[in-house]
Each structure stands twice: as C-alpha cells, then as structure tokens.
Amino acid sequence: MKITLMHAPAPREVVEEVLDVPEGCTLRQALDQAGWLQRFPDIEAEPLALGIWGRKAGWDRVLREGDRVEVVRGLRVDPKVARRERFMGQGARSTGLFARRRPGSKAGY
C-alpha cells in the first residue's frame, strides 16, 4: 500500500516522500523503512508530534492505504501571544474592529 511521509525539519523546508509499505505496517516501521529515523535523528530525540492527516497519532498506529503521515515540530511562539504583540505594535486605533467606526457609535463597536 502507498503512504505519504511529510516533515518540515526547518522553516520553509518540507520533505515529502511516497512510500510502499506492507499491510499492517505501523508508523514507526514506516519511518524506519524510509530511513527517516537515521536521516532526521531529531524525530525521536525531540518531542515532535506525529499525525495522520492532521490528527495526532502514536508510534504504534497501524497505517492504511493513502495515509499521509506528518512529523510536526512544536510552535516557537504561542499564536495568541504573537497576535497580542502585533496588535500592541500597530496601535488600537488603526486595526481590527477599531479601524472603521460609524459616526455616533460607541468605542469598540
């Protein structure tokens, strides 16, 4: 059966490989068969998340035909914190809900 392996080892860099694996193959076996555990040692060293089609999966998950296995790095910055910092830098008067006020309306609406 054919599966697709995806990994982004660094920002703006994506490695994709289509692999033929036998029935009953687990996620760990597929990564080992592709040589990714030797090629990317950080997969086991760092706490990277493994997923199939965007849903978290464990090392012992049995793969099915057409699965897309994703090895995902953790986020460097919390998205909520990044948004808050961008908002503070832009100023409250020029962004989001506050950019266009209707005449006579309350602030923030």
C-alpha positions in Angstrom: 0.0 0.0 0.0 1.1 3.6 -0.6 1.5 6.2 2.0 3.0 9.7 2.1 5.5 10.9 4.6 5.8 14.7 5.3 8.3 16.5 7.5 9.3 20.1 7.9 12.8 19.9 9.6 13.3 23.7 9.4 11.2 26.8 8.5 10.3 27.0 4.8 11.7 23.5 4.2 9.4 20.5 3.5 10.5 16.9 2.8 7.8 14.7 1.2 8.2 11.0 0.2 5.8 8.5 -1.2 6.5 5.0 0.2 5.2 1.5 -0.4 4.7 -0.4 2.8 3.2 -3.8 3.6 -0.2 -4.3 5.2 -0.2 -3.9 9.0 2.8 -1.6 9.0 3.0 0.8 12.0 4.0 4.4 11.9 7.4 3.6 13.5 8.1 0.8 10.9 7.2 3.2 8.0 9.6 5.9 9.3 12.3 3.3 9.8 11.8 1.7 6.3 12.1 5.2 4.7 15.3 5.8 6.7 13.9 8.9 8.3 14.9 7.8 11.9 18.6 7.9 10.7 18.2 10.8 8.4 16.4 13.0 10.9 17.5 11.9 14.4 15.6 14.7 16.0 12.3 12.8 15.3 13.0 10.6 18.3 15.3 13.0 20.2 12.9 16.0 20.4 9.3 15.7 21.5 7.9 16.1 17.9 4.3 15.3 17.2 3.3 12.6 14.8 0.0 12.7 13.0 -2.0 11.2 10.2 -4.0 13.7 8.1 -3.6 16.4 10.8 -4.8 14.2 13.7 -2.4 13.1 16.4 -1.2 9.5 16.2 1.1 7.3 18.2 4.2 5.4 17.2 2.2 2.1 17.1 -0.6 3.3 15.0 -1.3 0.8 12.1 -1.3 2.6 8.7 -3.9 2.3 6.0 -3.8 2.9 2.2 -3.4 6.5 1.3 -2.5 7.8 4.7 -0.4 11.0 5.0 2.0 10.7 7.9 3.1 14.1 9.3 6.0 14.8 11.6 5.3 18.2 13.1 7.7 20.5 15.0 6.4 22.4 18.0 5.4 26.1 17.8 8.1 28.5 18.8 5.7 31.2 19.8 2.1 30.9 21.1 -0.2 32.3 18.4 -2.2 34.3 21.0 0.9 36.0 22.3 2.1 36.8 18.8 -1.2 38.3 17.8 -1.3 40.4 21.1 2.2 41.7 20.4 1.3 42.6 16.8 -1.8 44.4 18.0 0.2 46.4 20.6 2.8 47.4 18.0 0.2 48.6 15.5 -1.9 50.5 18.0 -5.5 50.2 18.9 -6.9 52.9 16.7 -5.7 51.5 13.3 -6.5 47.8 13.5 -9.4 45.3 13.7 -12.7 46.4 15.0 -11.4 49.8 15.8 -10.2 50.8 12.3 -13.6 52.0 11.0 -16.1 53.5 13.4 -19.5 54.5 12.4 -20.4 58.1 13.3 -22.1 58.2 16.7 -21.2 54.6 17.7 -19.6 53.5 20.9 -15.9 52.8 21.0 -15.1 49.2 20.1 -18.4 48.5 18.3 
